[in-house]
Amino acid sequence: MKYSKLYSFLFIILVLGCKKEETKKLDKAQIIGEIEIMFNDYHDAIKQNGLPAEFDYLDDSEEFYWVPPGYQSTIKYDSIKAILIQNNKSIQSIAFEFETLEIFPLSSKIANYSGIVKGEMVDTANVTSQFKIIESGTLIKRTDGWKLLNGQSRNLD
């Protein structure tokens, strides 16, 4: 009898301890909507304040990296920041918008995306350039919103 109660007690602990954690269903539509808003805000900020406005949308953690157009390998946050500051000196105005955008939520805090960004830039010599960039990357949700964690971009002809 003594062992019977002990085995029953151990069985109950085992069953309760092994109960699978109930997973909340991933609301992909909500995540996609949040990320679309983030990208719209991101592009609006750049249009208003130039390339340094990107800093608010880049994850400044050790995990951040990017492969910009023309680069053959990844570069880290500090290098991206220096490049953006330097390039901004020759830009009078710049505007971006997604021509196509696909967002792939992986969890409530991680998503991948891919798209084509079209842009128009006016340099300090008043020369206007139009361009398209194909881009893909990973986004991470931090306490202050969605951030670009890593990715790559290439100029399109």
MINU-506490 format. One line per 8 residues: number of its first residue (from 1); their letters; for each residue y, x, z negated of N, C-alpha, C, O. Coordinates in Angstrom, 2 decimals, always signed. Example, Ala and Ser with C-alpha at 12.3 -4.5 7.8 and 13.67 -1.06 7.14 Angstrom:
# MINU-506490
1	as	-5.69,+13.19,-7.80,-4.50,+12.30,-7.80,-3.30,+13.20,-7.80,-3.32,+14.24,-8.46 | -2.25,+12.85,-7.08,-1.06,+13.67,-7.14,+0.03,+12.90,-7.87,+1.14,+13.41,-8.04 .
# end
This chain:
# MINU-506490
1	mkysklys	-1.19,+0.83,+0.00,+0.00,+0.00,+0.00,+1.25,+0.87,+0.00,+2.21,+0.60,+0.71 | +1.21,+1.92,-0.81,+2.34,+2.82,-0.90,+2.64,+3.45,+0.45,+3.80,+3.54,+0.85 | +1.61,+3.88,+1.16,+1.81,+4.50,+2.48,+2.20,+3.46,+3.53,+2.92,+3.77,+4.48 | +1.73,+2.26,+3.35,+2.06,+1.19,+4.28,+3.57,+0.91,+4.28,+4.18,+0.75,+5.34 | +4.16,+0.86,+3.08,+5.61,+0.65,+2.97,+6.38,+1.83,+3.54,+7.40,+1.66,+4.20 | +5.88,+3.03,+3.27,+6.52,+4.23,+3.79,+6.49,+4.25,+5.32,+7.49,+4.55,+5.96 | +5.33,+3.92,+5.90,+5.22,+3.88,+7.36,+6.11,+2.79,+7.95,+6.72,+2.99,+9.01 | +6.19,+1.66,+7.28,+7.06,+0.58,+7.76,+8.52,+1.01,+7.73,+9.28,+0.74,+8.66 .
9	flfiilvl	+8.89,+1.67,+6.65,+10.26,+2.16,+6.50,+10.58,+3.20,+7.59,+11.63,+3.13,+8.22 | +9.67,+4.14,+7.81,+9.86,+5.16,+8.85,+9.92,+4.53,+10.24,+10.70,+4.96,+11.09 | +9.10,+3.52,+10.47,+9.11,+2.83,+11.77,+10.46,+2.16,+12.02,+11.01,+2.24,+13.12 | +10.99,+1.51,+11.01,+12.29,+0.83,+11.13,+13.39,+1.86,+11.41,+14.24,+1.64,+12.28 | +13.38,+2.97,+10.69,+14.38,+4.02,+10.92,+14.25,+4.56,+12.33,+15.25,+4.79,+13.01 | +13.00,+4.77,+12.77,+12.76,+5.29,+14.11,+13.28,+4.32,+15.17,+13.94,+4.74,+16.13 | +12.99,+3.06,+15.00,+13.44,+2.05,+15.98,+14.96,+1.95,+15.99,+15.56,+1.93,+17.06 | +15.57,+1.90,+14.83,+17.03,+1.79,+14.77,+17.70,+3.07,+15.25,+18.74,+3.01,+15.92 .
17	gckkeetk	+17.14,+4.20,+14.93,+17.72,+5.48,+15.34,+17.60,+5.73,+16.82,+18.42,+6.44,+17.41 | +16.61,+5.16,+17.43,+16.38,+5.37,+18.87,+16.96,+4.26,+19.71,+16.80,+4.25,+20.93 | +17.63,+3.32,+19.08,+18.24,+2.23,+19.85,+19.21,+2.82,+20.86,+20.11,+3.60,+20.53 | +19.01,+2.44,+22.10,+19.87,+2.96,+23.16,+21.30,+2.49,+22.95,+21.55,+1.33,+22.61 | +22.22,+3.42,+23.16,+23.63,+3.08,+23.04,+23.98,+2.12,+24.17,+23.71,+2.39,+25.34 | +24.59,+1.02,+23.80,+24.98,+0.06,+24.81,+26.13,+0.65,+25.61,+27.16,+1.04,+25.06 | +25.94,+0.70,+26.90,+26.98,+1.27,+27.75,+27.85,+0.15,+28.31,+27.37,-0.88,+28.79 | +29.13,+0.39,+28.24,+30.09,-0.55,+28.77,+30.08,-0.41,+30.29,+30.11,+0.71,+30.80 .
25	kldkaqii	+30.03,-1.50,+30.99,+30.01,-1.46,+32.45,+31.32,-0.85,+32.95,+32.41,-1.23,+32.50 | +31.21,+0.09,+33.87,+32.36,+0.78,+34.44,+33.17,-0.19,+35.31,+32.64,-0.76,+36.26 | +34.43,-0.37,+34.97,+35.31,-1.24,+35.74,+35.97,-0.41,+36.84,+37.09,+0.08,+36.69 | +35.25,-0.27,+37.94,+35.71,+0.58,+39.04,+37.02,+0.08,+39.63,+37.89,+0.89,+39.98 | +37.18,-1.21,+39.74,+38.41,-1.77,+40.33,+39.63,-1.40,+39.48,+40.68,-1.07,+40.01 | +39.47,-1.46,+38.16,+40.59,-1.11,+37.27,+40.93,+0.38,+37.40,+42.10,+0.75,+37.47 | +39.91,+1.22,+37.43,+40.13,+2.66,+37.55,+40.81,+2.99,+38.88,+41.75,+3.77,+38.92 | +40.33,+2.39,+39.94,+40.93,+2.62,+41.27,+42.40,+2.19,+41.25,+43.26,+2.90,+41.77 .
33	geieimfn	+42.68,+1.03,+40.65,+44.06,+0.56,+40.55,+44.95,+1.52,+39.77,+46.08,+1.80,+40.18 | +44.44,+2.02,+38.64,+45.21,+2.98,+37.84,+45.52,+4.25,+38.65,+46.63,+4.78,+38.59 | +44.54,+4.72,+39.38,+44.71,+5.96,+40.15,+45.66,+5.74,+41.32,+46.47,+6.61,+41.63 | +45.58,+4.59,+41.98,+46.51,+4.28,+43.06,+47.95,+4.26,+42.54,+48.86,+4.77,+43.20 | +48.15,+3.68,+41.37,+49.49,+3.67,+40.76,+49.94,+5.09,+40.45,+51.09,+5.45,+40.70 | +49.02,+5.91,+39.91,+49.35,+7.30,+39.60,+49.78,+8.04,+40.87,+50.79,+8.75,+40.85 | +49.03,+7.88,+41.96,+49.40,+8.57,+43.20,+50.74,+8.08,+43.75,+51.53,+8.88,+44.26 | +51.01,+6.79,+43.65,+52.33,+6.27,+44.08,+53.45,+6.87,+43.24,+54.48,+7.28,+43.77 .
41	dyhdaikq	+53.24,+6.92,+41.92,+54.23,+7.52,+41.02,+54.41,+9.01,+41.33,+55.53,+9.52,+41.33 | +53.32,+9.67,+41.60,+53.30,+11.10,+41.93,+54.15,+11.37,+43.18,+55.01,+12.25,+43.18 | +53.89,+10.61,+44.22,+54.65,+10.79,+45.46,+56.12,+10.40,+45.30,+57.00,+11.05,+45.87 | +56.40,+9.35,+44.53,+57.79,+8.96,+44.27,+58.52,+10.07,+43.49,+59.68,+10.37,+43.78 | +57.84,+10.65,+42.52,+58.46,+11.71,+41.72,+58.80,+12.92,+42.59,+59.86,+13.52,+42.43 | +57.92,+13.27,+43.51,+58.17,+14.41,+44.41,+59.35,+14.09,+45.32,+60.21,+14.94,+45.57 | +59.39,+12.86,+45.83,+60.50,+12.46,+46.70,+61.83,+12.55,+45.95,+62.83,+12.97,+46.52 | +61.83,+12.16,+44.69,+63.06,+12.16,+43.91,+63.45,+13.55,+43.39,+64.63,+13.89,+43.36 .
49	nglpaefd	+62.46,+14.35,+42.99,+62.75,+15.59,+42.26,+62.16,+16.85,+42.88,+62.25,+17.93,+42.28 | +61.57,+16.73,+44.06,+61.02,+17.92,+44.71,+59.65,+18.31,+44.18,+59.07,+17.63,+43.34 | +59.16,+19.43,+44.68,+57.82,+19.89,+44.34,+57.57,+20.13,+42.85,+56.45,+19.91,+42.39 | +58.56,+20.57,+42.07,+58.29,+20.75,+40.63,+57.87,+19.46,+39.91,+57.32,+19.52,+38.82 | +58.14,+18.32,+40.51,+57.71,+17.05,+39.90,+56.19,+16.96,+39.83,+55.64,+16.17,+39.06 | +55.51,+17.77,+40.62,+54.05,+17.78,+40.61,+53.49,+18.19,+39.25,+52.38,+17.78,+38.90 | +54.22,+18.99,+38.49,+53.70,+19.53,+37.23,+53.22,+18.43,+36.29,+52.26,+18.62,+35.55 | +53.89,+17.27,+36.32,+53.50,+16.17,+35.43,+52.17,+15.53,+35.83,+51.59,+14.77,+35.06 .
57	ylddseef	+51.69,+15.84,+37.03,+50.47,+15.21,+37.55,+49.31,+16.18,+37.69,+48.22,+15.80,+38.12 | +49.54,+17.43,+37.34,+48.48,+18.44,+37.38,+47.97,+18.67,+35.97,+48.76,+18.76,+35.02 | +46.67,+18.76,+35.82,+46.09,+19.05,+34.51,+46.28,+20.53,+34.23,+45.82,+21.38,+35.00 | +46.96,+20.85,+33.15,+47.27,+22.25,+32.87,+46.21,+22.92,+31.98,+46.51,+23.90,+31.30 | +45.00,+22.39,+32.00,+43.91,+22.98,+31.22,+43.32,+24.19,+31.96,+43.65,+24.46,+33.11 | +42.44,+24.90,+31.27,+41.73,+26.04,+31.86,+40.83,+25.61,+33.02,+40.49,+26.42,+33.88 | +40.44,+24.34,+33.04,+39.54,+23.84,+34.08,+40.25,+23.58,+35.41,+39.59,+23.38,+36.43 | +41.56,+23.57,+35.41,+42.30,+23.28,+36.64,+42.14,+24.39,+37.67,+42.18,+25.58,+37.34 .
65	ywvppgyq	+41.95,+23.99,+38.92,+42.05,+24.91,+40.05,+42.35,+24.10,+41.31,+42.12,+22.90,+41.36 | +42.87,+24.80,+42.31,+43.16,+24.16,+43.59,+42.97,+25.18,+44.70,+43.15,+26.38,+44.48 | +42.61,+24.70,+45.87,+42.58,+25.53,+47.08,+43.61,+24.93,+48.03,+43.31,+23.97,+48.75 | +44.83,+25.49,+48.06,+45.89,+24.95,+48.91,+45.67,+25.29,+50.39,+44.84,+26.14,+50.71 | +46.40,+24.63,+51.27,+46.30,+24.97,+52.69,+46.56,+26.47,+52.91,+47.50,+27.04,+52.35 | +45.72,+27.07,+53.72,+45.88,+28.49,+54.03,+45.19,+29.44,+53.07,+45.12,+30.63,+53.35 | +44.68,+28.94,+51.95,+43.99,+29.79,+50.98,+42.48,+29.71,+51.20,+41.96,+28.68,+51.62 | +41.80,+30.79,+50.90,+40.35,+30.86,+51.08,+39.59,+30.75,+49.76,+38.36,+30.71,+49.76 .
73	stikydsi	+40.31,+30.71,+48.65,+39.65,+30.61,+47.35,+40.53,+29.82,+46.39,+41.67,+29.47,+46.70 | +39.97,+29.55,+45.24,+40.68,+28.74,+44.25,+41.79,+29.55,+43.58,+41.71,+30.77,+43.46 | +42.82,+28.83,+43.16,+43.87,+29.45,+42.35,+44.12,+28.54,+41.15,+43.88,+27.34,+41.21 | +44.59,+29.13,+40.08,+44.76,+28.43,+38.81,+46.16,+27.82,+38.69,+47.03,+28.02,+39.55 | +46.36,+27.08,+37.62,+47.59,+26.32,+37.37,+48.85,+27.18,+37.47,+49.79,+26.81,+38.16 | +48.87,+28.32,+36.78,+50.09,+29.15,+36.77,+50.47,+29.62,+38.17,+51.66,+29.68,+38.50 | +49.48,+29.94,+38.99,+49.75,+30.36,+40.37,+50.27,+29.20,+41.21,+51.20,+29.36,+42.00 | +49.68,+28.03,+41.04,+50.16,+26.83,+41.75,+51.60,+26.55,+41.36,+52.43,+26.26,+42.21 .
81	kailiqnn	+51.89,+26.63,+40.08,+53.24,+26.38,+39.59,+54.24,+27.34,+40.24,+55.31,+26.92,+40.68 | +53.90,+28.61,+40.29,+54.79,+29.61,+40.90,+54.99,+29.33,+42.39,+56.10,+29.46,+42.89 | +53.94,+28.95,+43.09,+54.04,+28.64,+44.52,+54.94,+27.43,+44.75,+55.79,+27.45,+45.64 | +54.77,+26.39,+43.95,+55.59,+25.19,+44.10,+57.07,+25.48,+43.84,+57.94,+25.00,+44.56 | +57.35,+26.25,+42.80,+58.74,+26.61,+42.50,+59.35,+27.41,+43.65,+60.48,+27.16,+44.06 | +58.59,+28.37,+44.16,+59.09,+29.21,+45.26,+59.31,+28.37,+46.53,+60.35,+28.48,+47.17 | +58.33,+27.55,+46.90,+58.45,+26.75,+48.12,+59.56,+25.71,+48.01,+60.18,+25.36,+49.02 | +59.82,+25.22,+46.81,+60.86,+24.21,+46.64,+62.25,+24.73,+46.98,+63.14,+23.95,+47.33 .
89	ksiqsiaf	+62.44,+26.04,+46.88,+63.75,+26.64,+47.16,+64.17,+26.46,+48.62,+65.36,+26.47,+48.93 | +63.19,+26.30,+49.52,+63.53,+26.16,+50.94,+63.46,+24.71,+51.42,+63.53,+24.45,+52.62 | +63.33,+23.77,+50.49,+63.18,+22.36,+50.85,+64.40,+21.56,+50.38,+64.79,+21.60,+49.22 | +64.97,+20.83,+51.34,+66.08,+19.93,+51.02,+65.53,+18.58,+50.55,+66.03,+18.00,+49.59 | +64.50,+18.09,+51.24,+63.85,+16.84,+50.83,+62.41,+16.85,+51.32,+62.07,+17.50,+52.31 | +61.57,+16.11,+50.61,+60.16,+16.03,+50.99,+59.62,+14.69,+50.53,+60.00,+14.18,+49.47 | +58.73,+14.12,+51.33,+58.12,+12.83,+50.99,+56.66,+12.84,+51.44,+56.34,+13.33,+52.52 | +55.80,+12.29,+50.60,+54.37,+12.18,+50.89,+53.94,+10.73,+50.74,+54.53,+9.97,+49.98 .
97	efetleif	+52.90,+10.36,+51.48,+52.21,+9.10,+51.25,+50.80,+9.21,+51.82,+50.57,+9.93,+52.79 | +49.87,+8.50,+51.21,+48.51,+8.52,+51.72,+48.41,+7.66,+52.96,+48.81,+6.50,+52.96 | +47.87,+8.23,+54.01,+47.53,+7.46,+55.20,+46.17,+6.78,+54.97,+45.98,+5.62,+55.32 | +45.26,+7.52,+54.38,+43.98,+6.97,+53.95,+43.70,+7.51,+52.55,+44.11,+8.62,+52.21 | +43.02,+6.72,+51.74,+42.67,+7.15,+50.39,+41.41,+6.42,+49.96,+41.34,+5.19,+50.00 | +40.42,+7.20,+49.53,+39.21,+6.64,+48.94,+39.08,+7.22,+47.54,+39.24,+8.43,+47.33 | +38.79,+6.37,+46.58,+38.67,+6.77,+45.19,+37.26,+6.40,+44.72,+36.78,+5.29,+44.95 | +36.61,+7.36,+44.07,+35.23,+7.19,+43.64,+35.13,+7.41,+42.12,+34.92,+8.54,+41.68 .
105	plsskian	+35.27,+6.35,+41.32,+35.15,+6.50,+39.86,+33.75,+6.96,+39.48,+32.75,+6.39,+39.93 | +33.67,+7.99,+38.65,+32.39,+8.49,+38.17,+32.14,+8.06,+36.73,+31.00,+7.89,+36.31 | +33.22,+7.90,+35.98,+33.17,+7.42,+34.60,+34.54,+6.82,+34.30,+35.38,+6.72,+35.19 | +34.75,+6.43,+33.07,+36.05,+5.86,+32.73,+37.15,+6.93,+32.68,+38.33,+6.60,+32.62 | +36.75,+8.22,+32.71,+37.73,+9.30,+32.60,+37.67,+10.34,+33.72,+38.45,+11.29,+33.73 | +36.75,+10.17,+34.66,+36.60,+11.12,+35.76,+36.45,+10.34,+37.07,+35.71,+9.36,+37.13 | +37.14,+10.79,+38.11,+37.01,+10.17,+39.43,+37.21,+11.24,+40.50,+37.93,+12.21,+40.30 | +36.56,+11.05,+41.62,+36.80,+11.88,+42.79,+37.63,+11.07,+43.78,+37.63,+9.84,+43.74 .
113	ysgivkge	+38.32,+11.77,+44.66,+39.08,+11.07,+45.69,+39.08,+11.93,+46.96,+38.83,+13.13,+46.93 | +39.38,+11.26,+48.05,+39.50,+11.93,+49.34,+40.49,+11.13,+50.17,+40.50,+9.90,+50.11 | +41.31,+11.82,+50.93,+42.25,+11.09,+51.76,+43.06,+12.00,+52.66,+42.96,+13.22,+52.61 | +43.85,+11.36,+53.47,+44.78,+12.07,+54.35,+46.19,+11.71,+53.89,+46.58,+10.54,+53.83 | +46.94,+12.76,+53.59,+48.33,+12.61,+53.16,+49.23,+12.94,+54.34,+49.07,+13.97,+54.99 | +50.16,+12.05,+54.62,+51.16,+12.40,+55.64,+52.47,+12.69,+54.93,+52.80,+12.07,+53.92 | +53.19,+13.62,+55.49,+54.42,+14.02,+54.85,+55.53,+14.33,+55.83,+55.30,+14.57,+57.02 | +56.74,+14.30,+55.30,+57.91,+14.69,+56.07,+58.78,+15.55,+55.17,+59.07,+15.20,+54.03 .
121	mvdtanvt	+59.19,+16.68,+55.73,+60.00,+17.63,+54.97,+61.24,+17.99,+55.78,+61.18,+18.16,+57.00 | +62.36,+18.11,+55.07,+63.59,+18.63,+55.66,+63.89,+19.91,+54.90,+64.05,+19.91,+53.68 | +63.97,+21.02,+55.65,+64.22,+22.29,+54.97,+65.73,+22.52,+54.81,+66.54,+21.69,+55.23 | +66.08,+23.63,+54.20,+67.49,+23.90,+53.92,+68.30,+24.21,+55.18,+69.53,+24.21,+55.14 | +67.62,+24.46,+56.30,+68.31,+24.64,+57.59,+68.44,+23.31,+58.32,+68.86,+23.27,+59.48 | +68.07,+22.21,+57.66,+68.14,+20.86,+58.20,+67.11,+20.59,+59.30,+67.31,+19.70,+60.13 | +66.03,+21.34,+59.32,+64.94,+21.13,+60.28,+63.91,+20.20,+59.65,+63.45,+20.43,+58.53 | +63.56,+19.13,+60.38,+62.59,+18.16,+59.90,+61.21,+18.48,+60.43,+61.04,+18.75,+61.62 .
129	sqfkiies	+60.23,+18.45,+59.56,+58.83,+18.68,+59.93,+57.99,+17.52,+59.45,+58.19,+17.00,+58.35 | +57.06,+17.12,+60.28,+56.07,+16.12,+59.87,+54.71,+16.78,+59.88,+54.42,+17.64,+60.72 | +53.87,+16.37,+58.94,+52.57,+17.02,+58.83,+51.57,+16.05,+58.20,+51.94,+15.03,+57.62 | +50.28,+16.42,+58.34,+49.20,+15.69,+57.69,+48.31,+16.71,+57.00,+48.08,+17.81,+57.50 | +47.82,+16.30,+55.84,+46.95,+17.15,+55.03,+45.72,+16.33,+54.64,+45.84,+15.20,+54.17 | +44.55,+16.91,+54.85,+43.34,+16.29,+54.33,+43.09,+16.88,+52.95,+43.19,+18.09,+52.75 | +42.77,+16.00,+52.01,+42.71,+16.44,+50.62,+41.54,+15.75,+49.92,+41.25,+14.59,+50.18 | +40.89,+16.48,+49.04,+39.87,+15.88,+48.17,+39.93,+16.57,+46.83,+40.34,+17.73,+46.73 .
137	gtlikrtd	+39.52,+15.85,+45.80,+39.58,+16.45,+44.48,+39.00,+15.58,+43.40,+38.43,+14.52,+43.64 | +39.18,+16.08,+42.19,+38.70,+15.40,+40.99,+39.90,+15.10,+40.10,+40.78,+15.94,+39.91 | +39.90,+13.90,+39.57,+40.94,+13.46,+38.64,+40.32,+13.29,+37.26,+39.15,+12.93,+37.13 | +41.12,+13.55,+36.24,+40.66,+13.37,+34.87,+41.71,+12.55,+34.12,+42.91,+12.75,+34.29 | +41.24,+11.62,+33.29,+42.16,+10.80,+32.52,+42.41,+11.47,+31.17,+41.49,+11.63,+30.36 | +43.64,+11.84,+30.96,+44.07,+12.44,+29.69,+44.83,+11.37,+28.89,+45.01,+10.25,+29.36 | +45.28,+11.72,+27.71,+45.99,+10.74,+26.88,+47.27,+10.26,+27.54,+47.73,+9.14,+27.28 | +47.87,+11.10,+28.39,+49.11,+10.71,+29.07,+48.88,+10.27,+30.52,+49.83,+10.23,+31.31 .
145	gwkllngq	+47.64,+9.93,+30.87,+47.37,+9.37,+32.19,+46.45,+10.23,+33.04,+45.95,+11.27,+32.60 | +46.25,+9.78,+34.27,+45.38,+10.48,+35.22,+46.07,+11.75,+35.72,+47.27,+11.75,+36.00 | +45.29,+12.82,+35.82,+45.79,+14.12,+36.27,+44.86,+14.69,+37.33,+43.66,+14.40,+37.34 | +45.42,+15.49,+38.22,+44.61,+16.23,+39.18,+43.97,+17.41,+38.46,+44.67,+18.26,+37.92 | +42.64,+17.44,+38.45,+41.91,+18.49,+37.75,+41.56,+19.64,+38.68,+41.67,+20.81,+38.31 | +41.13,+19.30,+39.88,+40.82,+20.33,+40.86,+40.70,+19.70,+42.24,+40.59,+18.48,+42.38 | +40.72,+20.55,+43.24,+40.56,+20.03,+44.59,+40.93,+21.05,+45.64,+41.11,+22.24,+45.37 | +41.04,+20.52,+46.84,+41.37,+21.37,+47.98,+42.15,+20.54,+49.00,+42.00,+19.32,+49.08 .
153	srnld	+42.97,+21.23,+49.77,+43.73,+20.56,+50.81,+43.86,+21.49,+52.01,+43.93,+22.71,+51.87 | +43.87,+20.89,+53.19,+43.98,+21.63,+54.44,+44.94,+20.90,+55.37,+44.96,+19.67,+55.42 | +45.74,+21.68,+56.10,+46.61,+21.09,+57.11,+45.78,+20.58,+58.27,+44.81,+21.22,+58.68 | +46.16,+19.42,+58.80,+45.53,+18.87,+60.00,+46.45,+19.09,+61.18,+47.67,+19.15,+61.03 | +45.87,+19.22,+62.35,+46.67,+19.39,+63.56,+47.36,+18.09,+63.93,+48.09,+18.03,+64.92 .
# end
